[in-house]
């Protein structure tokens, strides 16, 4: 009987954890839906800037140097 009880306990804990996880995700999405458009635009702009910074940091130095030199114009 001990093994059966342990299996039942594991299943119950897993179900409770799943429900709790879904509840937390739902609450988080509700909070994000209440953000005003200006805040959402600012978040989008910041995400784009982070992507550019990641690309600069991970890019090959020579390729980056050519791009910078190309920005100088004629």
TAHU-V240621 format. One record per pair of residues at least 6 apart in sequence whose C-alpha atoms are under 7 Angstrom apart, sorted by the first residue. I is the first residue (numbers start at 0). GAP is how many residues later the second one is. D is the distance in whole Angstrom. If there is no record, write none. Layout:
BEGIN
I,GAP,D ; I,GAP,D
END
This chain:
BEGIN
none
END
